[in-house]
Amino acid sequence: MDELIDILDSEGNPTGETTMKSVAHREGLYHPTVHVWFYTKNGKVLLQQRGKNKETHPLLWDVSVAGHVGAGEEIEESAIREVAEEIGLSIHRNDLEKIGVFKSVHRHSEQMIDREFHHTFLCELSVPLSTLKKQDSEVETLELFSLLQFSEETWGLANVQRYVPHGKPYYSTVIQEIKKRL
């Protein structure tokens, strides 16, 4: 779905410009996104398998919830909206724990360049997996992975090809921050 988004400079500062998401991707313009990682107190992390019809990284495992920040939208409000849209869960601002902002550049093709700043949050998952309602157009499936398996396959690079390539520093930060909360 195309939407109006804010444009950032290469340091993540707002430029005051807005454009459609498709234009930002085509022209490689920096823009903000949100990532929300859900974890359970018993050491599991919620992953989504991206939809098979996604333009980028179809069927790879990814962050619990991710999405673009709408033009003029507050980062936390965007995270709350994306969680409701993608997994059907209502959360509140105080449920989100920000762990950082990560610059990401992926050149998928000449017509698709993702230049994003991922505003990354943790959120405890306190409801059963069976109560979540995935957004069929975005998410193929949802699954709880043990933090150990997830860290071995991403941070340990044992099976990294099955995940969206966010990079070892990103994954290690997420894993370390979740471990601090267990």
Residue pairs with C-beta under 8 A, 6 or more apart in sequence:
2 20
2 21
2 22
3 20
3 21
3 68
3 70
3 71
4 18
4 19
4 20
4 21
4 70
4 71
5 18
5 19
5 20
5 21
5 24
5 31
5 32
5 68
5 69
5 70
5 71
6 14
6 15
6 17
6 18
6 31
6 32
6 69
6 71
6 72
7 14
7 15
7 17
7 18
7 19
7 24
7 29
7 30
7 31
8 14
8 15
8 29
8 30
8 31
8 32
8 117
9 15
9 30
10 30
12 30
12 32
12 101
12 103
12 117
18 71
18 72
19 27
19 29
21 31
21 68
23 29
24 30
24 31
24 115
25 112
25 113
25 114
26 111
26 112
26 113
27 113
28 107
28 113
28 115
29 115
30 115
30 116
30 117
31 68
31 69
31 115
31 116
31 117
32 68
32 69
32 75
32 78
32 116
32 117
32 119
33 66
33 67
33 68
33 69
33 116
33 117
33 118
33 119
34 65
34 66
34 67
34 68
34 69
34 75
34 78
34 79
34 82
34 118
34 119
34 120
34 121
35 63
35 65
35 66
35 102
35 118
35 119
35 120
35 121
36 63
36 64
36 65
36 66
36 79
36 82
36 83
36 96
36 120
36 121
36 122
36 123
37 45
37 46
37 63
37 64
37 120
37 121
37 122
37 123
37 174
37 178
38 45
38 46
38 64
38 65
38 122
38 123
38 124
38 125
39 45
39 46
39 122
39 123
39 124
39 125
39 147
39 178
39 181
39 182
40 46
40 124
40 125
40 126
40 144
41 124
41 182
43 146
43 147
43 148
43 182
44 144
44 145
44 146
44 147
45 64
45 144
45 145
45 146
45 147
45 150
45 178
46 64
46 87
46 125
46 129
46 142
46 143
46 144
47 61
47 62
47 63
47 64
47 142
47 143
47 144
47 145
47 150
48 61
48 62
48 63
48 64
48 65
48 86
48 87
48 134
48 138
48 139
48 140
48 141
48 142
49 59
49 60
49 61
49 62
49 139
49 140
49 141
49 142
49 143
50 57
50 58
50 59
50 60
50 61
50 62
50 138
50 139
50 140
50 164
51 58
51 59
51 136
51 137
51 138
51 139
51 140
52 58
52 59
52 140
53 137
54 138
55 108
55 112
56 106
56 108
56 112
56 114
57 164
57 165
59 140
60 162
60 163
60 164
61 145
61 162
61 163
61 164
62 163
62 164
63 164
63 166
64 87
64 123
64 125
64 142
65 79
65 82
65 83
65 86
65 87
66 82
66 86
66 118
67 78
67 81
67 82
67 85
67 86
68 78
69 75
69 78
69 119
70 78
70 81
73 81
75 119
76 93
76 96
77 93
79 96
79 119
79 121
80 91
80 92
80 93
80 96
83 89
83 90
83 91
83 123
84 90
84 91
85 135
85 138
86 134
86 135
86 138
86 139
87 132
87 133
87 134
87 135
87 139
87 142
88 132
88 133
88 134
88 135
89 127
89 131
89 132
91 123
95 123
95 124
96 121
96 122
96 123
97 121
97 122
97 123
97 177
97 181
98 119
98 120
98 121
99 120
99 121
99 122
99 173
99 174
99 177
100 120
100 173
101 117
101 118
101 119
101 120
102 117
102 118
102 120
102 166
102 170
102 173
103 116
103 117
103 118
104 114
104 115
104 116
104 117
104 118
104 166
104 167
104 170
105 113
105 114
105 115
105 116
106 113
106 114
106 165
107 113
107 114
108 114
118 166
118 170
120 170
120 173
120 174
122 174
122 177
122 178
122 181
124 181
129 142
129 143
129 144
132 142
134 141
134 142
147 175
147 178
147 179
147 182
150 175
151 171
151 175
152 158
152 159
153 159
153 160
153 162
153 163
154 160
154 163
154 168
154 171
154 175
155 168
155 171
155 172
155 175
157 168
163 171
